[in-house]
Amino acid sequence: MQISMYESSVPVMARMLRHLKEILNKGAEHARANGFDEAVLINGRLAPDMFPLSRRVQVSTDMAKGGAARLAGLEPPVYEDYEASIEELHSRIDKTLEYITTIEEDKINGSEDRPIISKTRHGTFYFDGGRRYLLDYVLPNFYFQISTAYLILRHNGVSIGLDDFLGAQQAYEPEPSLANAN
């Protein structure tokens, strides 16, 4: 059985964006419980020359909406980058989820070999097909941003773990034949 371009993109990114909202919630709870302003987390960085948490969320949502739109042959919506609170970051994620989940599967499926052009602040990138665009550019960038957001929160003492990143509701169990293997 083959996996479709749609299955490889929108549901994957939507799931991770929902998990990102949850780890941001835990960050806000951590700030309240420890008596500091959540702006400390919003502006948190892993290194001085790296983007802060707020920018990580902005770029992850940009990758999701831009990736899904370009795969569907659409022009992605442009969002202002103004978010300065967890609530505003949640709104941005919600707006992104609403957008990407309205893109019809048949608009994305079949994009495997359709050339894609992506204009970014780093220049214009040309991809010979949607498969390369999704697998070599969108998903790695998307996961990098969300992973770094997770790490910024964790670095600042927020009690989160792999279950938060993957989504605790997911039950990953080995297949019975593998469970007994040594």
C-alpha positions in Angstrom: 0.0 0.0 0.0 1.3 3.4 -0.9 1.1 6.5 1.2 -0.3 9.6 -0.5 1.1 13.0 -0.6 -1.8 14.3 1.4 -1.4 11.6 4.1 2.3 12.5 4.3 1.7 16.2 4.8 -1.5 17.7 6.2 -2.4 15.1 8.9 1.2 14.9 10.0 1.6 18.6 10.3 -1.8 19.1 11.9 -1.0 16.5 14.5 2.3 18.1 15.4 0.8 21.6 15.6 -1.8 20.3 18.1 1.0 18.8 20.1 2.9 22.2 19.9 -0.2 23.9 21.4 -0.1 21.5 24.3 3.6 22.0 25.1 3.0 25.8 24.9 0.2 25.3 27.4 2.6 23.5 29.7 5.1 26.3 29.3 2.4 28.9 30.3 1.5 26.7 33.3 5.1 26.4 34.3 5.6 30.2 34.2 2.5 30.8 36.3 3.5 28.1 38.8 6.9 29.6 39.2 5.9 33.2 39.3 7.6 34.5 36.1 6.3 36.2 33.0 5.6 33.9 30.1 7.5 36.4 27.9 10.7 34.8 29.4 9.7 31.6 27.5 8.4 33.4 24.4 11.7 35.2 24.0 13.8 32.1 25.1 16.6 30.9 22.9 19.0 28.0 22.9 21.9 30.2 21.8 22.2 34.0 21.3 22.3 33.7 17.5 19.2 31.5 17.3 15.6 32.5 16.9 13.4 32.7 20.0 10.5 30.4 20.8 8.0 32.8 19.2 9.8 32.7 15.9 10.0 28.9 16.1 6.2 28.8 16.3 5.8 31.3 13.5 8.1 29.4 11.2 6.6 26.0 11.9 3.1 27.4 11.0 4.6 29.1 7.9 6.1 25.7 6.8 2.8 24.0 7.4 0.6 26.5 5.5 3.1 27.1 2.8 3.9 23.5 2.3 0.3 22.4 2.1 -0.6 25.4 -0.2 2.2 24.9 -2.6 1.6 21.1 -2.8 -2.0 22.0 -3.7 -0.9 24.5 -6.3 -2.2 27.5 -4.2 -0.6 30.7 -3.0 -0.1 30.4 0.8 -1.7 33.0 3.0 0.6 35.6 4.6 0.5 36.1 8.4 2.0 39.0 10.2 4.6 38.0 12.8 3.4 39.8 15.8 2.8 37.1 18.4 4.1 38.0 21.9 2.0 35.7 24.1 1.1 32.0 24.4 -2.5 33.0 23.6 -1.4 34.7 20.4 0.8 31.8 19.4 -2.2 29.5 20.0 -4.3 31.7 17.7 -1.7 31.5 15.0 -1.6 27.7 15.3 -5.4 27.5 15.2 -5.5 29.7 12.1 -3.0 27.5 10.4 -4.8 24.3 11.4 -8.1 25.8 10.0 -6.3 26.6 6.7 -4.4 23.4 6.1 -7.3 21.1 7.0 -9.6 22.8 4.5 -7.3 21.9 1.6 -8.8 19.0 -0.3 -6.9 15.8 -0.6 -7.2 15.6 -4.4 -5.5 19.0 -4.7 -2.3 17.7 -2.9 -2.4 14.1 -4.2 -0.7 14.0 -7.6 1.8 16.7 -6.7 4.7 14.2 -6.5 6.2 15.3 -9.8 4.8 18.8 -10.1 7.6 21.4 -10.0 7.4 23.7 -7.0 8.9 27.2 -6.4 9.3 28.5 -2.9 10.4 32.0 -2.2 11.9 32.6 1.2 14.1 35.2 2.9 17.0 32.9 1.9 16.2 33.1 -1.7 14.1 31.2 -4.2 14.1 27.4 -4.2 13.1 25.3 -7.1 12.0 21.7 -6.6 11.5 19.2 -9.4 8.5 17.8 -7.7 6.3 17.9 -4.6 7.8 14.8 -3.2 11.2 16.4 -3.0 9.7 19.6 -1.7 7.8 17.8 1.0 10.4 15.3 2.1 13.6 17.3 1.7 12.4 20.8 2.6 9.0 21.2 4.3 9.0 18.3 6.8 12.7 18.6 7.9 12.2 22.4 8.4 8.8 21.9 10.1 10.2 19.3 12.6 13.3 21.3 13.2 11.2 24.3 14.3 8.9 22.3 16.5 11.8 20.3 18.0 13.6 23.5 18.8 10.5 25.1 20.4 10.3 21.9 22.5 13.9 22.2 23.5 13.6 25.9 24.4 10.8 25.1 26.8 12.6 22.1 28.2 15.8 24.2 28.6 13.7 26.6 30.7 12.6 24.0 33.1 9.2 23.1 31.6 8.4 19.5 32.5 7.8 17.9 29.1 9.0 14.7 27.5 8.8 12.5 24.5 5.1 11.8 25.1 4.4 15.5 24.9 6.3 15.8 21.6 4.7 12.7 20.1 1.3 13.1 21.8 0.5 11.1 24.9 -2.7 9.8 23.3 -0.7 7.8 20.8 -0.2 4.2 21.8 3.0 2.9 20.2 3.4 -0.7 21.0 5.6 -3.2 19.3 4.0 -5.9 17.2 3.4 -9.1 19.2 6.0 -10.9 17.1 8.6 -8.2 18.0 7.7 -7.9 21.7 9.2 -11.3 22.5 12.2 -11.0 20.3 15.6 -10.8 22.0 
